[in-house]
Amino acid sequence: MTDMPIGPATSGPDDDPNQAKIDLHKYLDPQSMRDIEAAMREAAALTGPGHAGATIGTLPEPTAQPVVGFIESQRGDDDEPLGWWQQEMRSVMPTAFADPETARRTLLQARAVAWNRTKFHGLRTPVYLARATWVAMYGAWALGGTAVHYLFAGEYTEAVGTARRERNDALVETLRDARSKKINERFRSKRAVVGLAAGGVYVTALLVTATLGEWIVAGPLTMALAGLCGVAGYRARRTQAAEAGEVFTLLDDRDQEQQQELTDERLVNALRAVGILKKDETVRPVGLVGRERSGETTAEIATVDLPAGGTAKKCAAMLDEIASALGIDQVQLDIQQAGPANRVSFWVADRDPFASSRRSPLLELKGVLDAWRDGIPVAFTKRGAAIRVKIKDSSFLIGGMTRAGKGIAIMSLVLGALFDPRIKVRFFDGKESGEYNRLAPMLNTFVKGDPRRLVQFLAVEVAEMKRRMHLLGKMGKAKLSPEILEKLGGLELVIVDEFAAYTDLEAIKLYLAEVKDEDTKAEDLRDAIIGSFNLLSSQGAAGGIILVLSTQMPEVAIIPSRLRSNVTSKWAMRTESAQHSNNILGGGMSGTANAALIPLEQRGRGILMTPDIGIVENRSYFIDDEVGEVEQIARVAYEVRRAAGALPGDVEDQVEEELYRLTRASSVAGGIGEDVGIIVRGRKAGVSGILAAILAAFEKAGNPDRMTRDDLVAALVAADPQQWGHLPQDTPSKTGTVLKKAIDEQLAADALTESRMPRELSSKEWTAGGKGRGYLLADVRAAAGIAG
């Protein structure tokens, strides 16, 4: 869109009192002046200070609610400007060939239309041949009749018959004499003589050559004669049909179901049918119709300019009606603004573009993903374009009924976020399932259930938000940047799956009864949770704290109105009712976007609304858990985080450290044994002491499955001589004894801190691959409380 200046114009007729005024009444008729004034009043009504009765007003770019099917132009500010010669060439070049992609689509469409018509008419070739033969025969009869009529003065026949019926014998004799005279003149005329002679020679040659079998001559002669008769017959039949108010054609017309290609005529008829165009109005095509293929869907794209008063938004608001007029389902039609307000791109698919799922691009990702700038690929649009959600300045609400696809959407968000080392992912799983256990080693916070722990966490997170806002104030910054984020401590992504487990009173009471907590009131827990989320949702994004809230129960009692209004990005999967759809997307949205109408069989299909792209229908990318694709992506993400030093325990985590200081318990799960996601009092974040040093030694060596005592001690001393220089390196037995003692002391200290029985770690002897004695990596990890 064109940027418009705010404030008064820098120059104009009223700026210079000496400048002559321009009187439009001299140039325009009264009706045109009234139309201009009405348009100015409507424009003024869109402005902040304007009002409907005004005749002029400052016109900033209006802000309107987005509608399904409308996406603003994707051209970015960083696109390189065209060179002067490109601009000159583009000004005279046909629009259809202004760039290689448009030319490719245009040629692809032309080829597809030609092939489609060839197949349609090719199947009807026998019918066309029979019809053409009949027309040729009719033409032969018509030619013969015309020749006889001319030579024998057929124009007198009717007059003679009329005179005979009237018993006017004198007139009959006069007409017969005139007719005989005309016949003699015509038979002696050069035209008749030449025509009869040429025709006789032609027919004689045709018969003789055909009788002799000389078809090399008879064939062309026959075809030429048949062609002449065919043309004559076609003209005769067309004239007869026109006199009867009909249209004669040799070829069949395709009906609406067979008319697959999009044409300007078909589009104009549809727009007239729904009232976008008046009967006397049409559109101006911008280039030729193009074609593209995405997945299993083939679509045609027509870009047109609407007449005055028509806009892309009007068309998008009537998407269902236009689709019906085109004879297709609404999901097969997409409407976008393609430049000016009246330039519209119509995308018409040959099938439901969401009928088939598509594999997640995360499966191909091998390195760091910038979730702040580029976003996480989570879904695709009708046109097959990737929807990339940015973890930046907007929190998310994801809602829908069970088995609607919320899980895969959240999994895509979590996995994508783990590819960005700047993001600390904090996950609260209200379902308490094992779905996210495999991601635990990368989650900075991981809790299953336990609304009391969520209250403690939120109190610390709110304090973290205030700390960040205070730092921004000291820096004099109101807007985040990657550099400022690094100073603040990175991005915080707080995900709550199944929000009802933490805000539904009955669910909270059931939890308190299970843990035999009679002192805590469920109402107090719920109020504390909602109050904290209200604060974080309204202010947290400005400090790099992003929320993702998911629920199967999108009711006001679960997601209060204030919280929902603060969460500006919403994603509605299939819902049970239009009211539930409104509870997610906003009141009154079901008239424009109704998630209750999403087919049950299309899991992952939804309606996404973000400040970046407006409202758009989509379907989540598919990650096949049954064939191990979640683990495949998680392994790559783990290596990305490990290489960046961003695994839990590798980086400073003020939130979890403060939680541990206040509660003497940590929610850094890190995949800790059978307790993954369960808060165990006294557990401190990460692994420390000699166990951490041993794990670091294994990692530096490439994580072999075993290391001898001598190699391990040498690695420890080389890594930190001051800390581990006291470990002897003279005899194997002495080295092993001192190392075992240091390990046992560490295990005993950890057990005392965590209020449990100490774990064990002993050296083992092996002979495979060479005799040796040392420690297995799996045993070290188990002693440190790390699963796997």
Disulfide bonds with the S-S distance in Angstrom:
none
